[in-house]
Amino acid sequence: MQTRLTALPTLTLLALCCEQAWGGGIMLYEVGTDNAGLANAGAAARAQGPSTIASNPAGMSYLPGTQITGGLQVLYGDLSFDRDAATNGTGSGSGNALDPMPGASFFISHELDDHWSVGFGQYGDFGLAVNYDNEWSGRYFAQNASLLGLSLVPSVAYRFNEQWSVGLGLRAMYGMLQAQTAIDRSPFGFTDRGDGQFKYKDKDWGFGANLGLIFAPQPGTRIGLTYTSKVDLEFEDGLDVKGDGRLLERVDGTNTQLDMTVPQTVTLSLFQQLDRQWALLASANWQDWSQFGDIAVQVDTTALGSQSRTVDAGFKDTWHLSVGAQYRATEQLLWNVGVAYDSSAVSDNNRTFTVPMGESWRIATGATYALDKDTDVNVSWAMVWLGDMPVDQTKSVSGTRTSGQFDNAWLQALNANMTWRF
């Protein structure tokens, strides 16, 4: 039985590991700053606070003195699966797979002289998590999974003149991956003991860079261009397979390595001050999800040696378009509003329970209030509407099929932050 159980992860869990690696991962524009209230419109051109480090480090050239922004945020939503008649497995409904997820961010910028500025940012803009009921009908595809990335970004900016500025941020990302999936043991002769369980967990550091440029052809007009490089993450863990004594607590000598790439992105933004009260903003963004969809997998077992392959999950690149406006109601109060569209990284045929992603619409608003000339408070809200997302998956070994759709899926972000100037 030892050889048979060791062969199980080698022959069938390659695909399982790859599915779990997604963890519902998406690129987030909401990182606890006022950018959330604009749906990312004008993000690479606004340069209105030290959080520009996350969207365009060149924006620090427009910030006098020393400035600090600290933000708190909570993400919450509804992602519930409704199975259809084609489902042949057993189990309950999925429940809401999105648990509330708190977050925090911190940014500081400092003007060294008329040309040089430096700063540092800490934020999490990559990943999401799904947490289904353990006994739901799709438990053999996913019970819970998460892929999260926390970025630390020391940055520098240089202003050539009134028109041109450039910036560079060195990005260190701390990636965290965990997955848990039920195993149907009946095809392997265990028909009277219920499900087993697969667990995988690891953390890794990856490194990249943020490059930014701002061109101001005239006062009140800024055009920003930002490139964020890819970040490679390598996760490695022993293969935990839990049962009840007839299935091994751990498949000894089994090791699984997953290599994946956080997408590179390009953002082009416009900020146009129309008059004393109104400003218009817009952004276009490209994300390289097709590269994220190729995962290198290596499974090592004492019984069968090493097996390696690259799995193509069928991901495709995405586009983001957003427009927004700012209205200065009083000297102290600034209103933000924005709307955005993001294309889907997966087609309906390639969507899985660990990748409940689809095209999305954002609507957002927020307000910044100046407590005094050196202190601002901002509150922002964004709604991300995913709508209906069909999924149809079948296990190759057991033939278990779960089919249906996520109905009226949505995600919201609520954040508050303060900015101090010295």
C-alpha positions, 0 to 999 in steps of 0.5 A, a space after each residue: 500500500 505504501 507504493 500505491 499511496 506514494 504513486 497517488 500524489 505523483 500521478 494525480 496531484 500535479 494538476 491538483 497542486 497547480 489548481 491550488 496555486 491560483 488561490 483566487 489571485 488577482 491584482 488589487 488596486 485597493 491598498 488602503 489609499 485614496 486611490 480606491 475612491 477613484 477606481 484607479 483612474 489617474 493613478 500613475 499621474 496624480 502624485 497627490 501623496 506618498 502613496 504614489 510610490 505604489 502607482 508611480 514612484 516618479 510622483 514623489 517629485 511633486 511632494 514637498 517636505 516629508 509626507 507620511 500616509 498610513 491606511 487601513 482597509 477591509 475587503 469583503 464580498 459574496 462568492 457563493 456557488 449554485 450547482 446545477 443538475 449536471 453535478 454528480 458528487 455529494 455535499 452541501 452548498 459552498 457557502 460564501 467563499 469570501 471571508 472579510 480580509 483586513 489590510 494595512 499600508 504605509 508610505 513615506 516620502 522625503 524631498 532631499 532637494 529640488 531634484 531628488 526625493 526618496 521614499 518607502 512603501 509597504 502594501 499588499 496589492 496581489 492576491 485574494 483567498 477563497 474559503 469554502 465549506 469543508 463538506 461542499 459538493 466541490 470539496 475535491 477541487 478546493 476547500 480553501 486556498 490563498 495566495 497573498 503578496 506583501 510588497 516592501 518598496 524603497 524608492 527614489 525619484 528625480 525631477 529634471 525640470 518642470 516637465 519631466 520626472 522619473 522614479 524607481 522602486 525596488 520591490 521585495 514581495 513576501 509571498 504566502 501560499 496555502 491550500 486545502 482540498 478533500 481527497 476522494 479515497 473510494 477509487 483507491 479502495 477506501 470506501 468506508 472511511 470518508 474523505 482524506 485531505 491534502 494540505 500544502 503551505 509555504 512562503 517565499 521572497 521574490 524581487 522586482 522593480 517599479 519604474 515610473 515617468 511623469 510628463 507635465 506639458 503644461 501646468 495642471 496636466 500630467 501624463 504618467 507611465 508606470 511599469 512593474 516588473 514580474 516577480 518570481 515566487 518559488 513554493 516548496 512543501 512536503 505533501 501532507 495527506 491526512 486520513 484516519 490511519 488506513 491512509 498515511 498521515 504523511 507520504 514520507 519523502 514526498 516534496 512538491 515545488 511550485 514556481 509561479 510568476 506575479 504578472 508584470 504590468 504597464 499603466 498609462 494615466 492622465 490627470 487634467 486640472 480643469 479649473 479650481 474645483 474640477 479635475 478629470 482622470 483616466 487610466 489604461 492598464 495591461 497585466 501579463 496574466 498569460 505568464 502567470 498561467 504557466 506554472 512549473 511543477 516538480 514532485 519528488 517521491 522516494 518511490 517514483 523519483 522526480 517528475 516535472 512539468 509546466 502546466 498551462 492554465 489557459 490564462 490570458 492577458 487583461 486590460 483595465 480602463 478607468 475614468 474619474 473626477 475630483 471635485 473640490 467642494 471647499 478648501 477643506 473637502 475634496 470628493 473623488 469618484 471613479 468607474 472602471 472595467 477589467 477584462 477576465 484573465 480566464 474564459 468560462 471554460 478555464 475557470 476553476 473553483 480556485 480561480 473564481 475570476 471574471 470580467 469586472 466593473 468597479 464603481 468607487 467614491 471617497 472624500 478627503 478632508 483637511 483637518 489643518 494645512 498639514 493633516 488630511 483624512 480620507 475615507 474611500 469605498 469601492 464596489 467590484 461587480 463580477 456577476 455570474 461566473 460558470 464553472 464545470 470541473 470533473 476529476 480525472 480519477 473518480 469522475 466526480 463532476 461539479 457544475 454550476 455557477 457563482 451567482 451575482 458575485 461581488 467584492 467591496 473595499 472600505 478603507 480609511 487613511 491619514 496623511 501628515 506633512 512636515 
